[in-house]
């Protein structure tokens, strides 16, 4: 059957599923990591991209017809997807990017998540799917979408929302919903702030018990931004309600009375990587001895672009709780709680602490020609902590970079400070002896 590895059926027969990954807008909250790339193309853990998460989940769930919607800086995303996700000619599978474009119907940028799908309906319909799966492109989690779709079909839902239990403080940053005992959503509020609102939206212990769950202090159900729709329902809504431009703000809350809207509870690890701070802190969790998320599980690995790189060369280096990716060279350096991306060059005397080095897109053919040239990588004697070093950056000798929460946001020549973190921009050149932080 096309679409699912489980033989899901509804009253009309087999269920076929097409996935739509929302690539986001300008990615302003992740800037400057999104200065030269679309949000889904932001590197992850030294060798992956954010887009690899939903695409890998789709593949393991048996979903192989996937559109990725984006509108800014899509060149590197196109390149990564074209080099990474190739299905055989007989599977009818594809991963295709749909960038915002001017048409007879619309010449505008995507105005919101729902509007992005609306502007691409003519492409989406070509999947001839009975159900659509709507996914976000900036989250870290591992989910079997067939379980979500099984709930969706079993409940004969028009739309189903994947939800995660959160505590009251975290609830302020999410769309929070309240369900009946059968899982049908009775109320939905986007980012409630007052104690009165939050108290009203608490899910009862009895409702959790009906799902065989013990929530503890996590008594609010937060939308994960992952939705399943009956195809005809989503198409009709998008065509008839042109003013509904966002799923969380418009489509979901305004459909509760007129449609069958249900929840599907997810209890695994999930992290929204929407800001520079959340991006950084998630990486720091992943270098711990017992990380909350493993990229390699034998049956559900996270896929990415296959590369033919040599093993990393470590010479007289001290490395503690760090990840070193393929093709890197680390010589007489001290690395602690850090991530070293592919093709990184770390010269002698460098001290890195709690730092993300994204690496490089290529090896340099020629070394620096004279003393004034700065080679790609991190120069000898440099000391860096609380920082993110973007790809192909050239950091000179004896550079000092120190992030700290007390630092205010500002921009410099080849670097920026966001959320107390120093971000060295992609292809930036930081001269010898520079001090930042």
Helices and strands as residue ranges (DSSP letters): E 9-10, E 13-14, E 17-22, G 28-30, G 39-41, E 43-44, E 48-49, H 51-60, E 65-70, H 75-84, E 94-99, H 113-118, H 121-124, G 125-127, E 131-136, E 139-141, H 145-154, E 159-166, H 168-171, E 175-179, E 185-190, H 195-200, H 205-210, E 220-230, H 231-240, I 247-251, H 252-255, E 261-265, E 270-272, H 276-286, E 313-315, E 318-320, E 323-324, E 329-331, E 334-336, E 339-340, E 345-346, E 351-357, E 377-378, E 383-389, E 394-395, E 400-402, E 410-411, E 415-418, E 421-424, E 429-430, E 435-436
